[in-house]
Amino acid sequence: MTNSFSSILTYSIQTIAILLIIYYLLRRNKQKIGWGSLSLLLSLLGIAVSFEFGDYILGDHFLFLLGLSTWSNVNNTGLHYTIFLSSIFFIPSLIIGYKKPNDFGAKIGKLVSSIYLTIIVITLLFFIIM
């Protein structure tokens, strides 16, 4: 019980810190907030569904709610389908970042999405080869 409380507290503090940083950046922002800003939001959502928060993975929970398996094999082995769920966020983020590069957060969203999609593609190629 204490371990889960400390995990929740840690992630809550991290979330508050990230929100304060975003608020600070928005206040100093000289760029307009437009459709390109959606690129940053989508890349953050892609990260959120693919990361493990203690024993909880948001993407796994979402797939479970849809009645889908989270792994290609039994006992949590094989291909983790959460990477496809995160790609649903990263691909539009990359496209929006390229189409609206002058909006606030578009360049960061495009960069984060391109890095993650590159890692996903390399992982899939490695999985196919092995």
C-alpha positions, 0 to 999 in steps of 0.5 A: 500500500505504501509503495503504490502511494509513493508511486502515485505521489511521485508521478503527481509531483512530476505531472505538476512540474511538467505542467508548470514548465509548460505554463512558463513556456506558454507565458514566454511564448512569442509564437502563436498557438495554432493547429501546429501546437497540436503536434506537441500535445499528440506527441505527449499523448503518444509518450503517455500511452507507451510509458510504464508508470509503476505497474500501470501502462496507460496503453495496456489499460486502454487496449484491455478496455477495447477487449484487445490483447496487449501482447502477441504471445501469452505471458506478456511476451512477443510484440507489445501492441502498445507501440501501435497505439502510440503510433496512432498519436506519433504519426499525426503529430509528425504530419502536423509538425511538418505542415504547421512548423511556425506554431508553438510546440510544432518543432518539439512535437515533430522532433519527439515524434520522429525520434519515437517513430524511428525507435518503433520502426527499428524495434519492429525490424529487429522483431521481424528479423529475430 
